[in-house]
Amino acid sequence: MQFNTLINKLLSKKNIRIIFIINIIFCIIFILFLAFFINTKLNKSFTLITSNSIGKKIILTQITDKNLELKDLKNKIVIIEKTTPYSNKHFKHIAKYIKCVEGDILKVTKEKEYFCNDVYLGFAQNTNSKGKEIKNFVFNGAIPKNKFFAMGTHLMSYDSRYFGFIDKTQIVRNEVF
C-alpha cells in the first residue's frame, strides 16, 4: 500500500509539472552545451537565415575551406560576402544556393530561362519587387574557373540571374549537410 501512495504522490499534477520543467531546463542546457561544443571544437555554428530569398531557416554552417571544390557545394546554401541594392544596409552578406559551378554549361534563353547542363533552374523577372524594370544577366557557355551561379528559391530573389557570377573567394560560410 505504501508503494501505491508513493506512486500517486509522484504522479500528482504538481509533481508532473515540476518534472516537466526540470526536463525542459535540462534540454536547454544540453542544447546550449552542444552549440558551444560544435562552435568551439568543430569550427561549426548554427546560422539563422532570415532572408525571404531562400526562406527563414536555421542551418549548420562552417567557415569555408578555401581549398574546397565548388562542385562539392553545388545545391547547398552558402553565405556570400556581397551587398545588393536590396540588401539591408546593416548586412554585407547574402545567402543563396549554388546552382551552377565552374566548368558547368550555363544557358540563358530569349525568354530569360536559365539552364545548367540542360537542367532548368528558373527564369528572370522583367521587374523587381517594387515594379521597376530590371536587367537580367545573360551568359551562354562554360562557367569560368573559381566562379559560380547562385540563386534563391523565392520568385523575386535578387541573385545571379541579375548580378551574374560570384567569385569563390566571396564565400564566407557554407552549409554542412
ABEGO torsion letter per residue (X at the ends): XAAAAAAAAAABAAAAAAAAAAAAAAAAAAAAAAAAAAAAAAGBBBBBBABAAAEBBBBBBBBBBAABBAAAABGBBBBBBBBBAABBAABABBBBBBABBBGBBBBBBAAGBBBBGGBBAEBBBABBAAGBBBBBBBBBEBBBBGBBBBBBABAABBBAAAAEBBBAAABABBBAX
